[in-house]
């Protein structure tokens, strides 16, 4: 049994790094396709982060959610948008992401209202996934929108502070700040009173996000050099 647990945890860790590489790869390909494709990817990352946050897994001995990679992916896409197409394009992507999240939240609740027939076997699964409390859904949307707006301002400030070509440094610094803000705000607004140790949740989640940021920085450091934007 112990060997089985170790094997399962190690598989999670391998999948985790593969997951990071795949998400960043899709974002960079969207970056190559242009601002419309990258904006769509930012919105999709936001929806996936909210959809997958209800699943928990063991990673390096910690209990974490499966959505942190998508949260990082969305911010990376947003920063690449601002880097190449300007702050206004990034702001439009934020508004589009908010619209997509609100639409998804509304449609998921309407989906649950349909009465399944006797042949249906999926209703209980949909209820388990989509029946998140209004508090968590509202907190997630509010924090996402606020953090995205702050990240745009921070990234713009760092672009003036550092040499314009030092993209990797600006990405890492803005991500570290925005994800600390995201983790703390969502934990207090969405999870306070619902978990045993809010401090542990904040620390572990942020450490995982730092690991994702460190891993993904290698993929995006040379993005503008080899990705031909249109």
N, C-alpha and C positions, 0 to 999 in steps of 0.2 A: 504493500500500500504506500509506503514511504517513497519507494522508487517511482511508483506511478505519479505521486504528487510532484516529485522533483522533475520528472520528465515533462509533466504538464506545464509547470512554471517555466522551465527552460524553453518550451515551445512558445509560450506567451512572449518571452523576451525576444526570441528570434522573429516572431511575427510582428512585434512592436517596431523593430528597426526596419523590417521590410515594409511595414505600413507607412512609416515616415518617408522612406524612399519613394514609394508609390504615389503618395499624396503630393510630395514636392515635384515629382516628375510630371504629374498631370498639370500642376500649377505652372510649371515652366513651359510646358507645351501650349497651354492656354495663353501664356505670356507671348509666345511666338506668334500665335494666331491673331493677337491684337487685343485692344481694350474691351471689346464686347465679350469675347470669350473669357477673358480674365475676370471681368465683372460678374459673369454668370457663375464662374467657379467660386468666387467670394460668397455669393448668395447661397450656393449649394453647400459650401462648408458650414455656413451658419445653420442650415436646416439639419444637416447630418449631425452636427455637434449636439443639437437639442434632441434629436431622435435617439442617439446612442448613449446619452448620459445616464440612462436608467440601468444600463448593464455594468456590472462591476467585475473586476478580474484581479488576480494576484500577479504582481509585477515586482520582481526583485524583493519579494517578501512582504510587499505592501499591498493593501487593498485600494485599488484605484478604479476610476471609471474609464470607459473606452472612448471618450470623446475629446480628450486633450489634444490629440494630433490634429483634429479638425479645427479646434480653436486657434491653434498656431497657424495652420494652413490658411485660414481666412485672413489673419493679420498679415501674413507674408504676401498674399495676393494683393491686399490693400496697399501695402507699402510699395510693391512693385508698380502698381497702378500710378501712385502718386509720383514715384521716381521718374517715370517715363512720360505720363500723360497729364500730370499736374494735379493740384489739390482739388480742383472742381470735379474732375473725373472720379477721384477717390470718394468725394462727398456723394456723388450720384450713386456710386456702388453701395455705399452705406444705406442710402434711402431705398435702393432696390432690394438689398438684403433684408431690411426691416419689413418691407412689403411682403417679401417671400415668406418670412417667418410668421407674420400675422396670418397670411393666407393658409400656410400649412397648419397652424394651430386651429384655425376655424374649420378647415376641411377635415382634419382628423377627428374633431368632435362631432361633426355632422355624420362622418362615416360610422361612428359608434352608435348613432341614433337609429340607423337602419336595422330592422328586426331580421335576424338571420333565419333561413328556413331550416327544415329538419336535416338537410343534407350538408349544411355548413359545418366545418370543423375548425374555423379560424377565428371566430368571434372572441373566444376567451384570450387568445394570443394578442389580438388587437386591443382588447380591453387592458391587458397587462402592460402593453407598451404605451398606449395613448391616454390612459386614464391618470396621468400625472395630475397632481393637485394644481389648482389655478395659481397658487402662490409660487410654485416652482416655475411654471410656464411664464408668468408675468415677470418674475424676477430675472429669468434667463433673457427674455427679450429686452427688458429695460437695461440690464447690465451690458449686454452685447452692444446695444446702440450707443450707450454712454462711453464704453471703452473704445469702440471704433472711432468715435468723434475725437476723443482725447488723443488716441494714437496718431491720427492725422496731424494734429497740432504738434505733438512731440516730434514726430518724424520730420515735419517741416522745420522745426527749431533746430534739430540735429543737423539737417542739411545745410543750414547757415553756419552752424558752429564748427562742423568738420569740413574737410575738403570734400568737394562734391563727388569725387570719384571713390571715396571710401564707403561704398555701399554696404559691405558686410558689417562694418562697425556700427553704422546707423541702424541697420536692421536688428542686430543683436540687442543694442541698447534700448531701442523702442519696444522690442518684443518683451524683454525682461521687465520693463516698467509696466507695460500695458497688461501683461499676463499676471503680474503681482496684483494689480488693481482688480482685474477680472476675478481672480481667485478669492480675494478677500471679500469683495462686494457680493459676489454670488453666494459664497458660503454663509455670510451673515443674513442676507435677504432671503435666500432660498432654503437654507439648511439649519438655521439657528433653532434650537429646541427639538430638532428631529434626529440629530445624531449624538452619539455618546461624547465624542471629543471633537469639537469644532476646530481646536488648535491643530490636532493631528491631521484632520482633513485638509486644512489650509497648507500646512507644511509639506505633506506628502504630495498633494496635487501640484504645488508650485515647483517642487523638486523634479517631478516628472516633466513638467512643462519646460524647465531649464534644460533637462536632458534632451528634449525634443528640439529646443532652440539650438543647442550646441551641435546636435546631429545634423540639423537641416542647414545650418550656416555654410557647411562645406558645399552644399548643392547650389546655393544661391549667390555665393561670393563672386563667381564669375559670370553670373546670369547675363549681364548687359554686354559681355564680350562675345558670347557665342549664340545668344538668342537674337535673331533678326526680327525685331518688332515691325508691325505694319500699321 
